Amino acid sequence: MNKRKIKKFFVFALILLFIVPMFGCWDYVALPDTGVVLAMAVDKDPATNNYKLAFDVIDIKNSSKDKGIKDTIVESEGVTIFDAIRNAKRKL
């Protein structure tokens, strides 16, 4: 009886050993589908009291060895920094 419990434990542990590493890629996003931010600037407009953000983003999908790296400047504005980031993400 005791050997059977030990055997079940090792089988269960072996199954976990093989299954757990498979959960690491469930939300995988390929590098060409993402943007890489090179630089970021944050300013606060004293007139409107809003935050202004500017991002320099590399476009990996449309870059190549022949053409070089394509980058774009994305500017956005928001009441909070998070709001400005969300507005910038909509522009990409």
C-alpha positions in Angstrom: 0.0 0.0 0.0 2.8 2.4 0.9 4.7 1.6 -2.3 1.6 2.5 -4.4 1.3 5.9 -2.8 5.0 6.6 -3.5 4.5 5.5 -7.1 1.5 7.8 -7.5 3.4 10.7 -6.0 6.3 10.2 -8.4 4.0 9.9 -11.4 2.2 13.1 -10.3 5.6 14.9 -9.7 6.8 13.8 -13.2 3.6 15.0 -14.8 4.0 18.4 -13.1 7.6 18.5 -14.1 6.7 18.3 -17.8 3.5 20.4 -17.7 4.6 23.4 -15.7 7.2 24.7 -18.2 4.5 24.7 -20.9 2.6 27.5 -19.1 5.4 30.0 -19.8 4.3 30.9 -23.3 0.5 31.2 -23.0 0.7 35.0 -23.6 3.6 35.0 -26.0 4.0 38.0 -28.3 6.5 37.8 -31.1 9.2 40.5 -31.1 8.3 41.9 -34.5 4.7 42.5 -33.2 5.9 44.7 -30.4 7.5 48.2 -30.4 10.7 49.1 -28.7 10.8 52.5 -27.0 14.2 54.2 -27.4 13.4 57.4 -25.6 10.6 59.0 -23.6 10.0 62.6 -22.6 7.5 63.8 -20.0 6.4 67.4 -19.7 3.6 69.1 -17.7 1.8 71.9 -19.5 1.2 74.7 -16.9 -1.7 76.2 -18.8 -3.8 73.1 -19.0 -2.1 71.1 -16.2 -2.0 68.1 -18.5 1.0 65.8 -19.0 2.5 65.7 -22.5 4.5 62.6 -23.4 6.7 61.9 -26.4 8.0 58.4 -27.4 10.6 57.4 -29.9 9.5 53.9 -31.0 11.4 51.5 -33.3 9.2 49.8 -35.9 10.8 46.4 -36.0 8.2 44.9 -38.4 9.1 47.4 -41.2 12.8 47.6 -40.6 15.4 45.6 -42.6 19.1 45.5 -43.2 18.9 47.3 -46.5 16.5 50.1 -45.3 17.8 50.4 -41.8 15.8 50.9 -38.6 12.5 52.9 -38.9 11.5 54.9 -35.9 8.5 57.1 -35.2 7.8 59.8 -32.7 4.5 59.4 -30.9 3.2 62.4 -28.9 0.2 62.3 -26.6 -1.4 64.3 -23.9 -3.5 63.3 -20.8 -4.7 64.4 -17.4 -2.5 61.8 -15.8 0.7 60.1 -17.0 -1.2 56.8 -17.3 -3.9 58.5 -19.4 -1.2 60.0 -21.7 0.4 56.5 -22.1 -3.0 55.0 -23.0 -3.6 57.8 -25.5 -0.1 57.2 -27.1 -0.9 53.4 -27.3 -4.0 54.2 -29.3 -1.9 56.1 -31.8 0.4 53.2 -32.6 
